[in-house]
Amino acid sequence: SREEVAYVTCTYRETGIEQPDFLATIDLNTRSCNYGQVIHHLPMPNLKDELHSSGWSAGSSCFEDCTRARKKLILPSLISSRVYVVDVGTQCNAPQLYKMIEPVDIFWKCDKGYLNVPHALPNGDVLIANMGDPAGNGKGGFIVLDGESFELKGNWEKDCEVPPTGHDFWFQPRHNVLISSAGLVLKRAGPAFNPADLHKGVFGRRLSVWNLSCRTLIQCFDLGEDSLPFSVRFLHNPNAAEGYVSCALSGVIYRFFKNEARCWSVEEVIRIPPKKVRGWILPEMPAFSAYILISKDDRYLYVSNWLHGDIRQYDISCTSKPRLVGQVFVGGSILRGGPVTVCRDEELKCQPEPLVIKCKRVQGGPYKMQLSLDGKRLYITNSFCSSWDKQFYPDLVREGSVMLQIDVDTKTGGLCVNKNFLVDFGKEPCGPALARDIHFPCGDCTT
């Protein structure tokens, strides 16, 4: 079924606007007079949470039963470490707050904080990846919520060495495996990106492989100093023992897979080269490949490059040899006429033009993506983290995020920005907001 509603997490943290973060409900019904508009706001009861990632309380590998399964949306807070549970099942177009778990409970019970990605486990519980300890030092691992009551159960992993940092994860129950990425140390890198933090263990480098049923760490891959493995995706096929992880700072995308010895291996399959630049914080600008997703049919891999500003579509029919078949620029730091001059570029002949849709110039760079179930519409938002937005894209903080729609050629590949669609979070009643994660109640490609 076609998506008719989207839920988008939005934050006011670091924008100078003293308002709580909120969940925006977007009307995507093309027959509606409110198409492409925010039709409902659910403000959180606290300030400065930094809503970031979100996820459904019930996953489903086959999406025919999605309408039955997706009743609650889990909203962890990246900075406050609070967790909100939102009821979207009772009134689809007007979600209500159902439950709240306070940071102090998570600090005391789990010795964890800085919560990021939630996913529903096969047993119905909700797993949330954390990025640090209560003080903001790096600490990987997960906390668990009961899938019915949403009570905090405690830590997921057995008493074992947890990774030094955490960020994202994905799992494949038929292979009894969970794979998690590294992220960064928020106490150091959360307030801003500082080149002096490079080579000091602030930016993660490890990909961790866990036994899903035993909840223990079984393998680790070192993807290189300051590689910053962020976004992890298994193929959707429940029998597939392979997937991809994107490394934001190195611009490398690795394929992970079960090898002939029944152990896990990694191989580099995509490398997005940095650009030599003037007028920027470093002499080389990495792509900052912060987010990836895979189409439901496992045909295409999508990559968003938050600094370079492009979204890429790779044909992964041959999973070990992704083939670039679509690319579109929707902002970024290397636009023509901006403060940054590109001195050497292995890929582009000239700097891309700024994107203007419905008379609004799009600021920031692409980060979160969501793909329609039929694979034909890719939705994107353009805020990464409020403090980094303020550092790299001050105009984005001043003017607010957008949600864009990119039309996808699913036959041979190809991306094209839909110039008739724009959700402008710069026009929010309380002032310009920063928009992040996107989910559809009918099912989506990141659940």
C-alpha positions in Angstrom: 0.0 0.0 0.0 1.2 3.5 -0.7 2.3 5.6 2.2 -0.3 8.2 3.3 1.3 9.4 6.5 4.8 10.0 7.6 6.1 10.5 11.2 9.2 12.7 11.4 11.2 13.4 14.6 12.1 17.1 15.0 14.3 19.0 17.4 14.8 22.6 18.6 18.0 21.8 20.6 20.9 24.3 19.8 18.6 26.4 17.5 18.1 29.2 20.1 14.4 28.4 20.2 13.3 27.3 23.8 10.7 24.8 22.7 10.4 21.0 23.2 11.2 18.6 20.4 8.2 17.2 18.6 6.9 14.4 16.4 5.5 15.8 13.2 2.8 14.0 11.2 3.0 14.6 7.5 0.1 14.1 5.1 1.3 12.1 2.1 -2.1 11.3 0.6 -1.9 12.7 -2.9 -5.7 13.2 -2.9 -5.7 15.3 0.2 -5.8 19.1 0.3 -3.1 18.9 3.0 -0.7 16.9 0.9 2.9 17.6 1.8 2.0 19.5 4.9 2.5 19.0 8.7 -1.0 18.1 9.9 -0.2 17.4 13.6 2.5 18.2 16.2 3.1 16.1 19.3 5.5 18.2 21.5 7.5 16.3 24.1 7.1 17.3 27.8 10.8 18.3 28.1 13.3 20.6 26.5 16.6 19.7 24.7 16.0 16.0 24.3 17.5 15.9 20.7 15.1 13.4 19.1 17.1 11.6 16.5 16.3 8.1 15.5 13.0 6.3 15.9 11.6 2.9 15.4 8.5 0.7 15.6 7.7 -1.4 18.7 6.9 -4.3 16.5 8.9 -5.4 13.5 7.7 -7.6 10.7 9.8 -9.3 8.0 6.7 -9.6 5.9 4.9 -6.3 5.6 1.4 -7.6 4.8 0.5 -7.4 8.5 2.1 -4.0 9.1 -1.2 -2.2 9.9 -1.8 -4.6 12.7 1.8 -4.5 14.1 2.8 -0.8 14.0 0.9 0.8 16.9 3.7 2.3 18.9 6.6 4.4 17.8 9.8 4.5 20.0 11.6 7.8 20.3 14.9 7.6 22.1 16.7 10.9 22.9 20.3 11.2 21.8 21.3 13.9 24.4 18.9 13.7 27.3 18.8 9.8 27.2 15.1 9.9 27.8 12.8 7.4 25.9 9.3 8.3 24.7 6.7 5.7 23.5 4.1 7.3 21.2 0.7 5.7 20.4 0.1 6.1 16.7 -2.4 3.2 16.5 -5.4 4.9 18.2 -5.4 8.0 16.0 -3.1 7.6 13.0 -3.2 11.4 12.2 -2.9 12.6 15.8 -0.4 10.5 17.8 -0.4 10.8 21.6 2.3 10.3 24.2 1.9 6.8 25.8 4.8 6.4 28.1 8.1 8.1 29.1 11.2 6.5 30.6 13.4 8.9 32.5 17.2 9.2 32.1 17.8 8.6 35.7 16.3 5.1 35.5 18.5 4.2 32.5 21.6 5.6 34.2 21.0 3.7 37.4 19.7 0.4 36.0 21.9 0.1 32.9 24.9 2.6 33.4 24.1 3.7 29.8 23.0 6.9 28.1 22.9 8.8 24.8 20.4 6.6 23.1 20.2 6.1 19.4 18.6 3.5 17.2 15.6 1.3 18.3 14.5 -2.0 16.7 11.9 -4.6 17.7 13.5 -8.0 18.5 12.0 -11.3 17.2 10.7 -12.0 20.8 8.7 -8.7 20.8 11.0 -6.7 23.1 12.5 -3.4 21.9 16.3 -3.0 21.7 17.9 0.4 21.7 21.5 1.1 20.9 23.4 3.5 23.2 26.4 5.6 22.4 27.8 6.3 25.8 27.8 6.0 29.6 25.9 8.5 31.7 28.9 10.9 31.7 29.1 10.9 27.9 32.2 8.7 27.6 32.1 6.2 24.8 30.3 3.0 25.5 28.6 0.5 23.2 25.8 -1.9 23.9 22.1 -1.9 24.2 19.2 -1.5 26.6 15.9 -3.5 26.4 12.3 -2.4 26.8 9.5 -5.0 27.4 7.5 -5.2 24.2 4.1 -5.1 25.9 4.5 -2.8 29.0 7.6 -0.8 27.7 9.1 -1.1 31.1 12.9 -0.9 31.2 14.3 -4.4 31.5 18.0 -3.6 31.7 21.0 -4.2 29.5 20.7 -6.6 26.6 24.3 -7.9 26.3 25.5 -10.5 28.8 28.3 -9.5 31.1 31.0 -9.2 28.5 33.2 -6.6 27.1 31.1 -3.9 25.4 32.5 -2.1 22.4 34.1 1.3 23.1 31.4 3.2 21.2 28.0 2.4 19.7 25.6 3.8 17.1 23.5 1.6 14.9 22.6 -2.1 14.5 20.7 -4.6 12.5 20.1 -8.4 12.9 19.2 -11.5 11.0 17.4 -14.0 13.2 17.8 -17.0 10.9 21.5 -16.7 11.2 21.3 -15.9 14.9 23.4 -12.7 14.4 23.3 -9.0 15.3 25.8 -6.6 13.9 26.5 -3.1 15.4 28.5 -0.1 14.4 30.7 2.3 16.3 29.7 6.0 16.3 31.7 8.6 18.3 32.4 9.7 21.8 29.7 12.3 22.4 31.4 14.1 25.3 34.2 15.0 23.0 32.7 15.2 19.5 29.0 16.0 20.4 29.5 19.8 20.8 31.4 20.1 17.5 33.7 18.4 15.1 37.3 19.2 16.0 40.0 18.0 13.7 42.3 17.8 16.8 40.1 14.8 17.9 41.3 12.8 15.0 43.7 9.9 15.9 42.6 10.0 19.5 39.9 7.3 19.6 37.0 9.8 19.6 35.7 8.5 16.3 34.9 4.8 16.2 36.5 2.1 14.1 34.9 -1.2 15.0 32.2 -3.3 13.5 30.9 -5.8 16.2 29.3 -9.2 15.5 27.0 -10.6 18.3 25.4 -14.0 18.9 21.7 -12.9 18.9 20.4 -15.6 21.2 23.3 -15.7 23.6 23.7 -11.9 23.6 27.5 -12.2 23.4 30.2 -10.6 21.3 31.7 -13.1 18.9 33.7 -11.1 16.4 35.1 -7.6 15.8 36.4 -5.9 12.7 38.7 -3.0 12.8 37.7 -0.8 9.8 40.6 1.7 10.3 41.4 4.6 12.5 38.7 7.3 12.5 36.7 5.4 9.8 33.5 6.0 11.9 31.2 3.1 10.9 27.7 4.5 11.3 24.8 2.9 9.4 24.3 -0.9 9.3 21.8 -2.8 7.0 21.3 -6.4 6.4 19.6 -7.4 3.1 15.8 -7.8 3.7 15.7 -11.4 2.5 15.5 -13.3 5.9 17.8 -16.0 4.5 20.5 -13.7 3.4 23.7 -13.6 5.5 25.1 -10.4 4.3 24.7 -6.6 4.4 26.5 -3.3 4.4 28.0 -0.7 6.7 28.9 2.9 5.8 31.9 4.6 7.3 31.2 8.3 7.5 34.7 9.7 7.7 36.6 7.3 5.4 33.8 7.3 2.8 34.1 3.5 2.5 31.1 1.1 2.4 31.9 -2.4 3.4 30.0 -5.6 2.7 29.8 -8.0 5.6 28.9 -11.6 4.9 29.1 -15.2 6.3 32.1 -16.9 4.6 32.7 -20.5 3.7 34.0 -21.3 7.2 30.7 -20.0 8.6 32.4 -17.1 10.2 31.8 -13.4 9.3 34.0 -11.4 6.9 34.1 -7.9 5.6 35.2 -6.5 2.2 35.4 -3.0 0.9 32.9 -2.6 -2.0 32.5 1.2 -2.4 35.0 4.0 -1.8 33.7 7.6 -2.1 36.9 9.8 -2.4 37.3 12.9 -0.3 37.6 16.2 -2.2 40.6 18.5 -1.9 39.2 21.9 -0.8 40.0 25.5 0.3 37.9 27.4 2.7 36.9 24.5 4.9 37.9 23.1 8.3 40.3 20.5 6.7 42.2 20.5 3.4 40.2 17.3 2.4 36.4 17.0 2.8 35.1 13.5 3.4 31.8 12.5 1.9 30.4 11.8 5.4 28.3 8.8 4.3 26.2 8.9 7.4 23.2 6.8 6.3 22.3 3.9 4.0 19.2 1.9 3.2 18.3 -1.0 1.0 15.2 -1.3 -1.1 12.7 -3.9 0.0 13.5 -6.1 -3.0 17.3 -6.0 -2.2 17.9 -4.5 -5.6 19.3 -1.1 -4.7 21.5 0.4 -2.0 21.0 4.1 -1.2 23.8 6.3 0.4 23.4 9.8 1.7 26.6 12.0 1.9 25.9 14.7 4.4 28.9 16.8 3.6 29.3 16.4 -0.1 25.5 16.7 -0.4 24.6 13.9 -2.8 22.4 10.8 -2.6 23.6 7.8 -4.5 21.8 4.8 -5.8 23.8 1.6 -6.3 22.5 -1.5 -8.1 23.4 -4.4 -5.8 22.1 -7.3 -7.9 25.7 -8.5 -7.5 26.2 -7.7 -3.8 30.0 -7.8 -3.9 30.1 -5.3 -6.8 27.7 -2.4 -6.3 27.2 -0.3 -9.4 26.4 3.4 -9.3 23.3 4.0 -11.3 21.8 7.2 -9.8 23.1 10.3 -8.1 21.5 13.6 -7.2 22.8 16.7 -5.2 20.4 18.1 -2.6 22.6 20.6 -0.8 26.0 20.0 0.8 29.1 21.9 1.5 30.7 22.2 -2.0 27.9 24.1 -3.8 28.9 26.6 -6.4 29.0 30.2 -5.0 29.6 29.0 -1.4 32.6 29.5 0.9 34.3 26.3 -0.1 36.4 25.9 -3.3 37.0 22.4 -4.6 40.6 22.2 -5.8 40.7 18.6 -6.9 37.8 16.2 -7.4 38.1 12.7 -8.6 34.5 12.5 -9.6 33.0 15.8 -10.6 34.0 18.3 -13.3 32.4 21.3 -11.6 30.8 22.2 -8.2 27.1 21.4 -8.1 24.4 24.1 -8.2 22.3 25.0 -5.1 18.9 23.3 -5.0 15.8 25.5 -5.0 12.3 24.0 -4.6 9.2 26.1 -4.5 11.3 29.3 -4.1 13.1 27.8 -1.1 16.8 27.2 -1.2 17.6 23.9 0.4 20.3 24.2 3.1 22.2 21.5 4.9 23.1 18.1 3.5 21.1 14.9 3.1 21.1 12.5 6.1 18.0 10.4 7.0 16.2 8.6 4.2 13.1 6.5 3.9 12.0 4.6 0.9 8.4 3.7 -0.1 7.6 0.0 -0.1 7.4 0.0 -3.9 10.8 1.6 -4.1 9.7 4.5 -6.3 9.8 7.4 -3.8 12.8 8.2 -1.6 12.1 10.8 1.1 15.0 12.6 2.8 15.6 15.1 5.6 18.7 17.2 6.1 19.7 17.6 9.7 22.4 15.4 11.2 22.9 16.6 14.8 22.0 20.0 16.1 25.5 21.0 17.2 27.1 19.8 14.0 24.4 21.5 11.9 25.2 24.8 13.7 28.9 24.3 12.9 28.7 23.2 9.3 25.3 24.5 8.1 24.3 27.6 10.2 21.8 28.6 7.5 20.0 25.3 8.1 19.6 26.1 11.8 18.4 29.6 10.9 16.0 28.6 8.1 14.9 25.1 9.2 15.0 21.6 7.6 13.1 20.3 4.7 11.8 17.0 3.7 12.2 16.2 0.0 11.0 13.5 -2.3 13.2 11.9 -4.9 11.6 10.0 -7.7 13.4 6.7 -8.3 13.7 4.8 -11.6 13.4 1.2 -10.3 13.9 -0.5 -13.7 17.4 0.7 -14.7 18.3 3.1 -11.9 18.2 6.9 -11.7 17.2 9.6 -9.2 15.4 12.9 -9.9 14.3 15.5 -7.3 10.5 16.0 -7.3 10.2 19.8 -7.7 6.5 19.6 -6.6 7.1 18.2 -3.1 8.5 20.2 -0.2 7.8 19.9 3.5 9.2 23.2 4.9 10.1 22.9 8.6 11.2 26.5 8.5 7.5 27.5 8.7 6.8 25.8 12.0 4.5 27.7 14.4 7.3 27.9 17.1 10.1 28.7 14.6 12.4 26.8 12.2 13.0 23.2 13.3 15.5 20.5 12.5 14.0 17.3 11.0 15.4 13.8 11.2 13.9 10.3 11.1 11.0 9.3 8.8 8.6 6.3 9.3 5.4 5.2 7.6 2.7 3.2 9.5 2.1 1.1 6.4 5.7 -0.2 6.6 9.0 1.1 5.5 12.5 -0.1 4.4 14.3 0.5 7.7 12.1 -1.6 10.0 
